[in-house]
Amino acid sequence: MHVNMHGSLTKKFMELMGEYSAVQGRYKKLLRDRVARQVRVVNPNATPEEVEEAVASGGADIFADKILSQADQAAMNAYADVQSARPAGRAAAAARAAARPRPCPTGSIFC
């Protein structure tokens, strides 16, 4: 009885492991195809080597990475604009500071 049950369970287990392996293989192929499509959408001029590199590295969020890199570039451009405008702002602040009345070093109201 136990031998039959063990044999039957072993057979069922092996069948399920085979099915699992097949499903996993299909999933990997679908994932590879999806990443390859995303790479080609983001970079239509991508070489087959670049596509394979993205597939090999996982490349799960090609679209999100592209959007974030564009947002990073926009932020860097805005930062550069602020930095380029900053020296003029410092000069204006220095001129305002020079125009303010200064307290008398002796503490008197008459200097």
trRosetta pair geometry for C-beta under 8 A, 3 or more apart (Angstrom, degrees):
i j d omega theta_ij theta_ji phi_ij phi_ji
1 4 6.0 -57 -151 35 26 108
1 5 6.4 21 154 -15 63 109
2 5 5.6 -55 -144 40 33 111
2 6 6.0 35 155 -21 67 107
3 6 5.7 -53 -144 38 28 111
3 7 6.2 29 155 -18 63 108
4 7 5.7 -55 -146 38 28 111
4 8 6.1 26 157 -17 64 109
5 8 5.8 -56 -144 39 28 110
5 9 6.2 26 157 -16 64 109
6 9 5.9 -57 -144 40 28 108
6 10 6.1 30 156 -21 64 109
7 10 5.7 -55 -145 36 28 112
7 11 6.3 29 155 -19 63 106
8 11 5.8 -52 -148 35 30 112
8 12 6.4 30 153 -18 64 106
9 12 5.6 -53 -145 38 33 111
9 13 6.1 37 154 -22 65 106
10 13 5.6 -53 -147 35 30 114
10 14 6.4 30 154 -19 64 106
11 14 5.8 -56 -150 36 29 110
11 15 6.5 31 152 -19 64 105
12 15 5.7 -54 -150 35 32 113
12 16 6.3 29 153 -16 65 107
13 16 5.8 -57 -148 39 30 109
13 17 6.3 30 154 -19 65 107
14 17 5.7 -52 -144 37 31 112
14 18 6.5 35 154 -20 63 104
15 18 5.7 -56 -153 34 30 113
15 19 6.4 29 151 -17 65 106
16 19 5.5 -52 -146 37 35 112
16 20 6.1 39 153 -22 66 105
17 20 5.5 -48 -144 36 32 115
17 21 6.4 37 154 -22 63 104
18 21 5.7 -53 -149 34 30 113
18 22 6.5 30 152 -18 63 105
19 22 5.7 -55 -151 35 32 111
19 23 6.4 30 153 -17 66 106
20 23 5.9 -56 -147 38 30 109
20 24 6.2 31 154 -20 65 109
21 24 5.7 -54 -145 37 29 113
21 25 6.4 32 154 -21 63 106
22 25 5.7 -54 -150 34 30 113
22 26 6.6 29 153 -17 64 104
23 26 5.8 -54 -150 36 33 110
23 27 6.3 34 152 -21 66 106
24 27 5.6 -53 -146 36 31 113
24 28 6.4 33 155 -20 65 104
25 28 5.8 -53 -148 34 30 110
25 29 6.5 28 154 -17 63 105
26 29 5.8 -57 -151 37 32 110
26 30 6.3 31 153 -18 66 107
27 30 5.7 -56 -147 38 31 111
27 31 6.2 32 154 -20 65 108
28 31 5.6 -55 -146 38 30 112
28 32 6.3 34 154 -21 64 105
29 32 5.6 -52 -147 36 31 113
29 33 6.3 32 154 -18 64 106
30 33 5.7 -54 -147 37 31 112
30 34 6.3 33 154 -22 65 106
31 34 5.7 -52 -146 34 31 112
31 35 6.4 29 156 -16 64 105
32 35 6.0 -56 -148 37 29 108
32 36 6.3 29 154 -19 64 109
32 55 5.1 48 -145 -155 81 122
33 36 5.7 -57 -148 37 30 113
33 37 6.4 32 154 -20 65 105
34 37 5.8 -54 -150 35 31 111
34 38 6.4 29 153 -18 65 106
35 38 5.7 -54 -147 37 33 111
35 39 6.4 35 154 -21 66 104
35 54 5.8 -171 161 127 110 100
35 55 5.0 142 95 -102 131 68
35 58 7.7 -164 -107 146 151 29
35 59 4.3 103 -153 90 122 120
35 60 7.4 -52 -94 -86 110 29
35 62 6.6 134 -147 -32 68 127
36 39 5.8 -52 -148 34 30 111
36 40 6.5 26 154 -15 63 107
36 51 5.2 50 -134 -174 83 114
36 54 7.6 145 -92 82 48 113
36 55 5.8 4 -63 -71 85 119
37 40 5.8 -61 -151 40 30 109
37 41 6.4 31 152 -21 67 105
38 41 5.6 -53 -146 34 33 111
38 42 6.2 24 158 -12 68 108
38 59 7.1 171 77 150 125 114
38 62 3.8 134 137 54 125 141
38 63 6.0 -98 -153 -38 116 85
39 42 6.0 -59 -144 43 29 104
39 43 6.1 -35 175 45 67 97
39 46 5.3 -58 150 41 101 176
39 50 6.9 176 177 125 133 93
39 51 5.0 159 94 -117 148 73
39 54 4.7 150 -84 61 137 162
39 55 7.7 -81 -15 -45 143 78
39 59 6.7 -20 -60 -173 107 154
39 62 5.8 -116 -70 -133 58 154
40 43 7.1 -78 -125 72 21 59
40 44 6.2 50 -179 -113 65 49
40 46 6.1 -118 -95 41 53 121
40 51 6.9 16 -55 -102 86 121
41 44 7.5 11 -134 -69 16 75
41 62 7.8 115 59 113 99 130
41 63 7.7 -10 90 -83 127 95
42 46 7.9 51 78 -40 80 130
42 62 5.5 -135 -16 156 145 109
42 63 6.8 -155 -71 -91 115 53
42 66 4.8 -148 -137 -69 124 150
43 46 4.2 89 104 -51 109 101
43 50 7.1 -67 97 128 142 144
46 50 4.3 -124 -166 85 93 129
46 51 5.4 111 131 -55 124 84
46 54 7.9 -23 -164 -6 148 135
47 50 4.8 100 52 3 74 99
47 51 7.2 -137 96 -3 42 85
48 51 5.5 -52 -148 36 37 114
48 52 6.2 36 154 -18 68 106
49 52 5.8 -55 -147 39 31 110
49 53 6.2 35 152 -23 64 106
50 53 5.5 -51 -146 34 32 114
50 54 6.5 31 155 -18 64 103
51 54 5.9 -56 -152 36 30 109
51 55 6.4 29 151 -18 65 108
52 55 5.5 -54 -145 38 34 113
52 56 6.1 33 155 -20 67 107
53 56 5.7 -55 -144 38 29 110
53 57 6.2 20 158 -13 64 110
54 57 6.0 -60 -142 41 28 105
54 59 4.0 57 172 -74 84 149
54 62 6.8 41 -173 -94 135 119
55 59 6.2 -51 -80 25 28 132
59 62 5.3 21 178 -63 98 98
61 64 3.8 -28 169 41 115 118
61 65 5.6 126 107 -26 85 88
62 65 5.8 -57 -148 36 26 112
62 66 6.4 26 155 -19 63 107
63 66 5.8 -56 -150 35 31 111
63 67 6.4 28 154 -16 66 107
64 67 5.8 -55 -146 38 32 110
64 68 6.1 30 156 -17 66 108
65 68 5.8 -57 -145 40 28 109
65 69 6.2 28 156 -20 64 106
66 69 5.8 -54 -146 35 29 109
66 70 6.5 29 153 -17 63 105
67 70 5.7 -56 -152 37 31 111
67 71 6.3 30 150 -18 66 106
68 71 5.4 -52 -144 38 35 111
68 72 6.2 40 153 -22 66 102
69 72 5.5 -46 -146 34 34 115
69 73 6.5 37 152 -21 63 102
70 73 5.6 -51 -149 34 33 112
70 74 6.5 34 151 -19 64 103
71 74 5.6 -51 -148 35 35 112
71 75 6.4 35 152 -19 65 104
72 75 5.7 -55 -149 37 31 111
72 76 6.3 31 153 -18 65 106
73 76 5.7 -53 -147 37 32 111
73 77 6.4 35 153 -20 64 104
74 77 5.7 -53 -149 35 32 113
74 78 6.4 32 152 -18 64 105
75 78 5.7 -53 -148 37 33 111
75 79 6.3 35 152 -20 65 106
76 79 5.5 -51 -146 36 33 114
76 80 6.4 36 153 -20 64 104
77 80 5.7 -53 -149 35 31 112
77 81 6.5 35 151 -21 64 103
78 81 5.6 -51 -150 33 33 114
78 82 6.5 33 152 -18 65 103
79 82 5.7 -53 -150 36 33 111
79 83 6.3 31 152 -18 66 107
80 83 5.6 -54 -144 39 32 111
80 84 6.2 31 156 -20 66 106
81 84 5.9 -56 -146 36 28 108
81 85 6.4 18 157 -10 63 110
82 85 6.0 -65 -149 43 29 104
82 86 6.3 49 150 -49 64 101
83 86 5.4 -38 -150 4 33 125
84 87 7.9 -46 -177 15 33 97
85 88 6.0 -60 -171 41 56 111
85 89 6.3 56 138 -24 80 109
86 89 5.3 -59 -148 37 39 114
86 90 6.3 41 156 -23 72 101
87 90 5.6 -50 -148 32 35 113
87 91 6.5 36 154 -20 66 102
88 91 5.7 -51 -150 34 34 112
88 92 6.5 33 152 -17 64 105
89 92 5.8 -54 -149 37 33 111
89 93 6.4 33 153 -18 65 106
90 93 5.6 -55 -147 38 32 110
90 94 6.2 34 153 -20 66 105
91 94 5.7 -52 -147 36 31 112
91 95 6.4 33 152 -20 64 104
92 95 5.7 -52 -149 35 33 112
92 96 6.5 33 152 -18 64 103
93 96 5.7 -52 -149 35 34 111
93 97 6.3 35 153 -20 65 106
94 97 5.6 -54 -147 37 32 112
94 98 6.4 33 154 -20 65 105
95 98 5.7 -53 -147 35 31 111
95 99 6.5 29 154 -19 63 107
96 99 5.8 -59 -150 36 32 110
96 100 6.9 42 152 -33 64 97
97 100 5.9 -44 -156 15 35 115
103 107 7.9 10 160 -107 110 40
104 107 6.4 -96 90 7 96 9
104 108 5.1 -66 105 62 153 67
104 109 6.9 -171 7 -109 138 13
104 110 7.2 43 -82 73 162 28
104 111 3.6 -169 -108 -57 110 128
105 111 7.5 104 20 -120 67 133
106 111 7.1 164 30 -96 102 96
108 111 6.4 145 81 -61 96 75
